[in-house]
């Protein structure tokens, strides 16, 4: 069932690849990606956050609830999140969605060149945003927070007490920094600095299910996730530096 905010307008679903969609897809089951569906129950419009693997299945889940996809928000450019080539395997994603539903794709401005270089998406399909920009879906507002480190333009999405973190932050651990565009120092600043304003009672929704839980409070995540306990950048770089 979709979550609803206090005024009854927020539509929010967390869908797990290999279980809720892309059933029977071996790669989707191994990668355990989450796609999020966020929108306005009154206008019946939603955006898909990181759609991949099974576009027809995701569209079907949305349409089954009587909702319409009017946009995409990408947390970052990696193919398991928005489609493309994953170590020689073709992953469905945003390109397939746009072929049947021409909607805007909201990305961080620092991610544009990476998306153009690493995916089949055209620059004209992308809407580039700065940190703090708001994507409006009806009267539901999604705040985009630039959190570089895993990739140069990684971003988190804050909506009504929920934080979608992509691969910036998991419930246990964080995203890799040894892939193209990774920057361990930037990721440290993103986690300990840029996300410091996120309240402990915010619910964290990661990009992968790497923990038994699928979501957790930020306060609990800060207490139990080792990435918050290095104490300083030097110790962090001793573990994550290249």
C-alpha positions, 0 to 999 in steps of 0.5 A: 500500500502507498504511504500517505502524508498528514494531509492525505496527498502523498503517494509513496511506494518502495519497490524491490527489483526481483520481487515487486518487479523484474521477477525472474530477472537474475541480475535484478534479484542479485542487485536488489535495487529499489525503485521509488514511486512518489506523487500526489494522490489528488492529481494522480501523478507520480515520478519514478525514482531510479526506474530500471530492469522492468519498465513495463512492470513498473508502469503496470504497478503505477497504472494499477493504482490509477496513477500516471507517470509524469517524470523521472528523478535519477539519483545517479547515472549507474545502469542498475539505477537508470538503465544501460550497460552493466558489465556487458549486460543490457539493463532496461531503464529510462531510455525504454520508458521515454520511448513510450512516455516522453517525460522529463528526467530530473538530474543533478547538474553535475551528473549531466555529462556523465549521463550523456557519456554513459547512457543512451539518454539525450541531453534534451531529455534531462532537466538539470538541477542545483542542490535545493531545487524542488521537483513538484508533482501536484502539491507534493514537493521533492527537494533535491540534495546534491551529495557527491562522492559515489558519483559527481552528481549523486543526489538524495531526495527529501519528501515529507519526512522521507529521504531517498538516498540512492547509493550515497547512504545505505542503512549499513555502509555507503556507496563505493568510491572506486568506480568512475567519478568516485571521490572518497573525500566528497562522500565523507562531506556528503554524509557527515556534512550535507546530510547533517541537517536531516533530522533523526526522525526522517525515514531513510530509503536506500537505493539497494536492500543491503540490510534485513530492513528496507527502511530505517530512521536516520537517528537509528542509522546514525547510531548503527551505521559505521560510516558515521563513526570514523570521527574525522576525514583522515580515518575515513580516507584510511578506509576509503581513500584510493 
